[in-house]
């Protein structure tokens, strides 16, 4: 009778360890498993048709993989045609600790103009949607600092453009070392 009365309590308490964790549950993930890479890149280089290229991007891990928000400008040195882009890319990256490579594509809002009449007065500006592409390599010099080499492009209905830039990458490239408590 005592077993019948308290048998359900005994059955409920058996799968629980002394620490209060149910044996049927998965163990808690280590803190490094909940950590995700993220970084920002600022770079400059050479764009198509000998233009100066500037690239600013922020990349972080999201549910769809790595997502990058980037701002690109291809600027002529002599009031010539310019291109700029605000793009959202989904990327895949290698898990390397010192060397990291990423490829991505997405969608972008693109502005192209046929030149300027003085400072910041574009002639015939066209705004359209484009397909941004990116290949990025980062040499991580530390956990939070690296050098980046980025090839980028944009395919659109008006004037495709691209470039190659070299720059600095700042962020968190790999998980912190676990605390051993020593």
N, C-alpha and C positions, 0 to 999 in steps of 0.2 A: 504494500500500500504506500509506503514511504517512497519507494522507487517510482510508482505511478505518479504520485503527487509532484515530485521534484525531478522526475526524469526529463521533462522538457527543459528544465534549467541546466541539467547536466549536458543534454544534447546541444544546447546553445553555447555552452561554455567550452566544449571540447575543441572546436576549431580556432579558438582564440589563444594566442601566445601570451606569456606573462607580461609582455610590453603592451598588450591591448590590441595588437594587429591581428586581423583575421588571416588564417593560413591560406584561405582560398583566394585572397586578394593578391594582386601583383605587388612586389616590393616597390617601395617609393623610388622613383628615378633619382639618380645622383644629380646634384646641382648642375653639373656640366651638361647633362642631357637636356636641360631646360634652357640652356644658353644658345643664342643664335648670333651669327656674324652680322655686322653692320659697319658701313664705312662711308665716308664722303671723299670725293675726288675733285681736285681743282687742277686743271692742266691747260697747257697752251701748246700750240704747234702750227703745223702747216695744213691749210685746207685746200680744196680743189681750186684750180686756176690760180695758184700762188697767193691765196688769201691767208690772212691770219685767222687761226681757229682758236676759239676759247671754249672750254667745256667744264661745266660744273654739274656733278651728279651726287645723289645720295642714294645708297643702296642698303636694303635691310631684308631680313628673312621675313616672309609672310606666309599665310597658308598655301599660296600657289607656288611657292619657291622664293627665289630672290626677286625682289621688285626694285626697280631703279627709276627714280625721277630725275630727268636730266634737262639741262638748259645748254643749248649749243648756239654759238654764233660763228659764222664765216664772214669775215669783214674784209672788204677790199681796201687797199692802201690809198687809193686815189679816186674817191667818189664813185667808184664802180659799183656793180651789183653786189648785194649782200643777201645772205640767208640766215635765218634764225629759227630755232625750234624749241618747243617745250614738249617733251615726250615722256611717256610712261612705258617702261619696258619690263618684260618678264625675262629673267635670266637663269641660266644654269651655270653652276661653278664647280670647280674641282675642290676637294676638301683639303688641299695641301696646306701645310703649316707655314712654310717659308715662301713658296711660290704658289700663286693662286691664279687661275685662268677662268674667265667667264664669257659666255656668249649670250646675246639677247636680242629680242625683237619686240615690237609693240605698236603703239599708235601715238601720233604726235600732231600737234597744231603747228603749222609751218607758216612763216612769213617770208616771202621773197620780194625783192624790189629791183628795179632796173637801174639803180644808181641813186645818188643823192645830189641835191642842189644846196650845198653848204652842209653845215653840221646838223645832223639829226632831222633832215627834211627829205624823206625818201620820195622818189618819183615812182609812180605806178606800183604801189604796194599791193601784193596779192596774198590773201590768207587762205590756206587750204589744209587739208588733212594729208598726212604722209605716213610712210612706214619707216620708222627708225630702226637701224641695225647697229649692233655694237659688239666688238671683241675687245676684251680688256685683260691685261696681264698685270699682276701686282707682285712685286718682290717685297715681302714683309721683312723689314729690318728689325722689327720688334713686335710686340703684341698689339701696339696701337699706332704704328707708323710704317709707311711703306712708300715705294716709288711705283708709279703706274705708267703703263704704255697702253694707250687706247686708240683703236681704229674705229671710226664711226662713219655712218652714212645715213642718208635719208632719201627714200624713193618717193616721189610725189608727181603730180600731174603737170607741174610747171617747169621745175628745174631741179634735178637730182644733185645732191652735193655730198661731200664727205671730207674726211681729213684724218690726220694722225697726230696725236698729242702726247706729250710727256708731262707728268705732273706728280703731285704729292697726294697720298692717300692717308687719311686719318680715320681711326675708328677702333673697333674691336674685331680683330681678325680670327682669333681662336679663343677657346674657353680658358678661363683662369684656372690655375693649378688648384687641385682640391686641397683644402685645409686638413693637414694631418693631425693637428692638435698637439704638436710637440712643443 
